[in-house]
Amino acid sequence: MENKNKIATVTGGSRGLGKDMALKLAEKGIGVILTYNNKADDANEVVKQIQQSGQKAATLQLNTGDIKSFGAFIENLKGILSETFGTDHRISLLIMRVSATIHLSIKLPKKLLMT
């Protein structure tokens, strides 16, 4: 599969290492969905940078410490995949940029992951 068909989700993509990763993925021709916890303006700025380079990008709010919010996140992710990326079910990469002190387990529906 060529990179132009790949989509990465990067948690914590609004700043720091997550931002750097999102920008590098976009440079390689990979579409990016980045998450942020509470810095929407920073996240939107990263999306703007990615879009200016000619790549597709979007943001979603996600608090990785609130497991109860994951269901709504998955539904929003499905919407972004459809509206922004023109697909109904595929992400190629999931990059979890979270603090080492957080123990997190997310089971994404199989339909959302490349097989």
C-alpha atoms as a printed R data frame, in Angstrom:
    type eleno elety resid chain resno       x      y      z
1   ATOM     1    CA   MET     A     1   0.000  0.000  0.000
2   ATOM     2    CA   GLU     A     2   1.321  3.440 -0.892
3   ATOM     3    CA   ASN     A     3   1.619  6.037  1.853
4   ATOM     4    CA   LYS     A     4  -1.041  8.239  0.248
5   ATOM     5    CA   ASN     A     5  -3.630  5.639  1.261
6   ATOM     6    CA   LYS     A     6  -2.402  5.309  4.836
7   ATOM     7    CA   ILE     A     7  -3.940  7.094  7.805
8   ATOM     8    CA   ALA     A     8  -2.257  7.432 11.198
9   ATOM     9    CA   THR     A     9  -3.877  8.352 14.490
10  ATOM    10    CA   VAL     A    10  -1.431 10.080 16.830
11  ATOM    11    CA   THR     A    11  -2.463 10.635 20.438
12  ATOM    12    CA   GLY     A    12  -1.092 13.791 21.984
13  ATOM    13    CA   GLY     A    13  -0.421 15.192 18.523
14  ATOM    14    CA   SER     A    14  -0.948 18.838 19.395
15  ATOM    15    CA   ARG     A    15   2.527 19.451 20.833
16  ATOM    16    CA   GLY     A    16   5.906 17.982 21.679
17  ATOM    17    CA   LEU     A    17   6.793 14.521 20.437
18  ATOM    18    CA   GLY     A    18   3.272 13.837 19.205
19  ATOM    19    CA   LYS     A    19   3.306 16.976 17.075
20  ATOM    20    CA   ASP     A    20   6.725 16.097 15.677
21  ATOM    21    CA   MET     A    21   5.496 12.602 14.816
22  ATOM    22    CA   ALA     A    22   2.329 13.926 13.143
23  ATOM    23    CA   LEU     A    23   4.337 16.344 10.999
24  ATOM    24    CA   LYS     A    24   6.865 13.666  9.996
25  ATOM    25    CA   LEU     A    25   4.116 11.222  9.035
26  ATOM    26    CA   ALA     A    26   2.487 13.892  6.879
27  ATOM    27    CA   GLU     A    27   5.843 14.599  5.196
28  ATOM    28    CA   LYS     A    28   5.914 10.932  4.219
29  ATOM    29    CA   GLY     A    29   2.488 11.214  2.585
30  ATOM    30    CA   ILE     A    30   0.468  9.678  5.411
31  ATOM    31    CA   GLY     A    31  -2.850 11.238  6.426
32  ATOM    32    CA   VAL     A    32  -3.008 12.181 10.101
33  ATOM    33    CA   ILE     A    33  -5.704 12.233 12.745
34  ATOM    34    CA   LEU     A    34  -4.246 13.734 15.875
35  ATOM    35    CA   THR     A    35  -5.769 13.860 19.301
36  ATOM    36    CA   TYR     A    36  -5.499 16.455 22.009
37  ATOM    37    CA   ASN     A    37  -6.759 16.625 25.556
38  ATOM    38    CA   ASN     A    38  -7.319 20.327 26.161
39  ATOM    39    CA   LYS     A    39  -5.228 22.299 23.666
40  ATOM    40    CA   ALA     A    40  -7.601 22.514 20.696
41  ATOM    41    CA   ASP     A    41  -5.933 25.639 19.302
42  ATOM    42    CA   ASP     A    42  -2.527 23.912 19.242
43  ATOM    43    CA   ALA     A    43  -4.045 20.839 17.596
44  ATOM    44    CA   ASN     A    44  -5.796 22.930 14.951
45  ATOM    45    CA   GLU     A    45  -2.521 24.704 14.193
46  ATOM    46    CA   VAL     A    46  -0.793 21.352 13.558
47  ATOM    47    CA   VAL     A    47  -3.650 20.309 11.265
48  ATOM    48    CA   LYS     A    48  -3.307 23.603  9.411
49  ATOM    49    CA   GLN     A    49   0.436 22.991  8.913
50  ATOM    50    CA   ILE     A    50  -0.241 19.499  7.600
51  ATOM    51    CA   GLN     A    51  -2.990 20.662  5.255
52  ATOM    52    CA   GLN     A    52  -0.777 23.452  3.903
53  ATOM    53    CA   SER     A    53   1.705 20.760  2.900
54  ATOM    54    CA   GLY     A    54  -1.036 19.122  0.816
55  ATOM    55    CA   GLN     A    55  -1.856 16.255  3.164
56  ATOM    56    CA   LYS     A    56  -5.181 15.443  4.826
57  ATOM    57    CA   ALA     A    57  -5.428 15.912  8.590
58  ATOM    58    CA   ALA     A    58  -8.020 16.237 11.342
59  ATOM    59    CA   THR     A    59  -8.237 16.515 15.119
60  ATOM    60    CA   LEU     A    60 -10.268 14.764 17.764
61  ATOM    61    CA   GLN     A    61 -10.469 15.496 21.480
62  ATOM    62    CA   LEU     A    62  -9.450 12.541 23.639
63  ATOM    63    CA   ASN     A    63  -8.735 12.297 27.334
64  ATOM    64    CA   THR     A    64  -6.803  9.029 27.613
65  ATOM    65    CA   GLY     A    65  -7.450  9.066 31.361
66  ATOM    66    CA   ASP     A    66 -11.226  8.815 30.854
67  ATOM    67    CA   ILE     A    67 -11.931  5.335 29.556
68  ATOM    68    CA   LYS     A    68 -15.675  6.025 29.510
69  ATOM    69    CA   SER     A    69 -15.114  8.553 26.718
70  ATOM    70    CA   PHE     A    70 -13.580  5.994 24.344
71  ATOM    71    CA   GLY     A    71 -16.915  4.897 22.848
72  ATOM    72    CA   ALA     A    72 -17.723  8.455 21.776
73  ATOM    73    CA   PHE     A    73 -14.159  8.837 20.500
74  ATOM    74    CA   ILE     A    74 -14.554  5.751 18.282
75  ATOM    75    CA   GLU     A    75 -17.810  7.116 16.849
76  ATOM    76    CA   ASN     A    76 -16.167 10.491 16.170
77  ATOM    77    CA   LEU     A    77 -13.195  8.701 14.609
78  ATOM    78    CA   LYS     A    78 -15.526  6.879 12.231
79  ATOM    79    CA   GLY     A    79 -17.026 10.218 11.201
80  ATOM    80    CA   ILE     A    80 -13.604 11.772 10.552
81  ATOM    81    CA   LEU     A    81 -12.524  8.747  8.518
82  ATOM    82    CA   SER     A    82 -15.602  9.136  6.338
83  ATOM    83    CA   GLU     A    83 -15.764 12.918  6.027
84  ATOM    84    CA   THR     A    84 -12.074 13.833  5.794
85  ATOM    85    CA   PHE     A    85 -10.437 10.718  4.391
86  ATOM    86    CA   GLY     A    86 -13.232  9.210  2.308
87  ATOM    87    CA   THR     A    87 -13.080  5.791  3.943
88  ATOM    88    CA   ASP     A    88 -15.447  4.106  6.329
89  ATOM    89    CA   HIS     A    89 -13.229  1.970  8.467
90  ATOM    90    CA   ARG     A    90  -9.446  2.006  8.159
91  ATOM    91    CA   ILE     A    91  -6.513  3.438 10.044
92  ATOM    92    CA   SER     A    92  -3.058  2.120  9.247
93  ATOM    93    CA   LEU     A    93  -1.120  3.292 12.290
94  ATOM    94    CA   LEU     A    94  -1.971  4.040 15.909
95  ATOM    95    CA   ILE     A    95   0.757  5.953 17.694
96  ATOM    96    CA   MET     A    96   0.181  6.278 21.417
97  ATOM    97    CA   ARG     A    97   2.153  9.190 22.782
98  ATOM    98    CA   VAL     A    98   1.158  9.011 26.432
99  ATOM    99    CA   SER     A    99   2.938  9.454 29.702
100 ATOM   100    CA   ALA     A   100   4.767  6.408 31.024
101 ATOM   101    CA   THR     A   101   2.731  6.756 34.214
102 ATOM   102    CA   ILE     A   102  -0.526  6.048 32.408
103 ATOM   103    CA   HIS     A   103  -1.459  2.417 31.865
104 ATOM   104    CA   LEU     A   104  -3.814  2.354 28.942
105 ATOM   105    CA   SER     A   105  -5.468 -0.412 27.028
106 ATOM   106    CA   ILE     A   106  -7.681  0.409 24.074
107 ATOM   107    CA   LYS     A   107  -9.337 -2.272 22.032
108 ATOM   108    CA   LEU     A   108 -10.222 -0.692 18.721
109 ATOM   109    CA   PRO     A   109 -12.898 -2.431 16.723
110 ATOM   110    CA   LYS     A   110 -11.246 -4.770 14.234
111 ATOM   111    CA   LYS     A   111 -13.070 -2.972 11.446
112 ATOM   112    CA   LEU     A   112 -10.977  0.172 12.127
113 ATOM   113    CA   LEU     A   113  -7.592 -1.526 11.822
114 ATOM   114    CA   MET     A   114  -5.788 -2.588  8.658
115 ATOM   115    CA   THR     A   115  -5.511 -6.343  8.375
